[in-house]
């Protein structure tokens, strides 16, 4: 039940914002987890003296980071276009409070 004034905005806590963002773009946290997993595997290989495997894992880490940044980049573009479409589709009102006709009509 949301009885607050329509002119006010709801303050979102960290947990709610985190889960909303994960829901909006689930590939970003997945990419971060994959990158971190590869990084720790590379560290483990380095500590164990498996230098070739360690080097290979660091290359995979760079590729995973690149893929994650690509997802962030294209996700940002997509969300920007979606928000712009929502903005363009919202009803327009004149100073008297009545709905204006669309300029494209």
C-alpha positions as CSV (number, residue, x, y, z in Angstrom):
1,X,0.0,0.0,0.0
2,X,1.7,3.2,-1.2
3,X,-0.1,6.2,0.2
4,X,2.8,8.7,-0.2
5,X,2.5,11.9,-2.1
6,X,2.9,11.3,-5.8
7,X,5.4,14.2,-6.0
8,X,7.9,12.5,-3.6
9,X,10.4,9.9,-4.5
10,X,11.0,6.7,-2.5
11,X,14.5,6.2,-1.1
12,X,16.0,2.9,-2.1
13,X,18.3,1.1,0.3
14,X,21.4,-0.7,-0.9
15,X,19.9,-4.2,-0.8
16,X,16.8,-3.3,-2.8
17,X,18.9,-1.4,-5.4
18,X,21.4,-4.3,-5.7
19,X,18.7,-6.8,-6.4
20,X,16.9,-4.5,-8.8
21,X,20.1,-3.9,-10.8
22,X,20.9,-7.7,-10.8
23,X,17.4,-8.3,-12.1
24,X,17.7,-5.6,-14.8
25,X,21.1,-6.9,-16.1
26,X,22.0,-10.3,-14.7
27,X,25.0,-10.8,-17.0
28,X,27.1,-8.2,-15.2
29,X,27.3,-9.9,-11.8
30,X,27.7,-13.2,-13.6
31,X,30.7,-11.8,-15.6
32,X,32.2,-10.4,-12.3
33,X,31.9,-13.8,-10.7
34,X,33.5,-15.6,-13.6
35,X,36.3,-13.0,-13.7
36,X,36.9,-13.4,-10.0
37,X,36.9,-17.2,-10.3
38,X,39.4,-17.1,-13.1
39,X,41.6,-14.7,-11.1
40,X,41.7,-16.8,-8.0
41,X,42.4,-19.9,-10.1
42,X,45.3,-18.1,-11.7
43,X,46.6,-17.1,-8.3
44,X,46.4,-20.6,-7.0
45,X,48.2,-21.9,-10.1
46,X,50.9,-19.3,-9.5
47,X,51.4,-20.3,-5.9
48,X,51.6,-24.0,-6.9
49,X,54.3,-23.1,-9.4
50,X,52.3,-23.9,-12.5
51,X,53.4,-20.9,-14.4
52,X,52.0,-21.8,-17.8
53,X,48.6,-22.5,-16.4
54,X,48.8,-19.3,-14.3
55,X,49.7,-17.2,-17.5
56,X,46.8,-18.9,-19.4
57,X,44.4,-18.1,-16.6
58,X,45.5,-14.4,-16.6
59,X,44.7,-14.3,-20.3
60,X,41.3,-15.8,-19.7
61,X,40.8,-13.2,-16.9
62,X,41.5,-10.4,-19.3
63,X,39.0,-11.9,-21.8
64,X,36.4,-12.2,-19.1
65,X,36.9,-8.6,-18.0
66,X,36.6,-7.5,-21.6
67,X,33.3,-9.4,-22.0
68,X,31.9,-8.0,-18.8
69,X,32.8,-4.5,-19.8
70,X,31.1,-5.1,-23.2
71,X,27.9,-6.3,-21.4
72,X,28.0,-3.2,-19.2
73,X,28.5,-0.9,-22.2
74,X,25.7,-2.5,-24.4
75,X,23.4,-2.8,-21.4
76,X,23.8,0.9,-20.6
77,X,23.0,1.8,-24.2
78,X,20.0,-0.5,-24.2
79,X,18.7,0.9,-20.9
80,X,19.2,4.4,-22.1
81,X,17.1,3.7,-25.3
82,X,14.4,2.0,-23.2
83,X,14.2,5.0,-20.8
84,X,14.1,7.4,-23.7
85,X,11.2,5.4,-25.3
86,X,9.3,5.5,-22.0
87,X,10.0,9.2,-21.7
88,X,8.8,9.8,-25.3
89,X,5.6,7.7,-24.8
90,X,4.4,9.4,-21.6
91,X,1.5,11.8,-21.8
92,X,2.3,15.5,-22.2
93,X,0.4,18.1,-20.2
94,X,0.1,21.8,-20.9
95,X,0.3,24.4,-18.1
96,X,-3.5,24.1,-17.4
97,X,-3.1,20.4,-16.6
98,X,-4.9,19.0,-19.6
99,X,-3.3,16.4,-21.9
100,X,-1.8,17.8,-25.1
101,X,-2.1,16.2,-28.5
102,X,1.1,14.5,-29.7
103,X,3.1,16.7,-32.2
104,X,3.5,13.7,-34.6
105,X,-0.3,13.5,-35.2
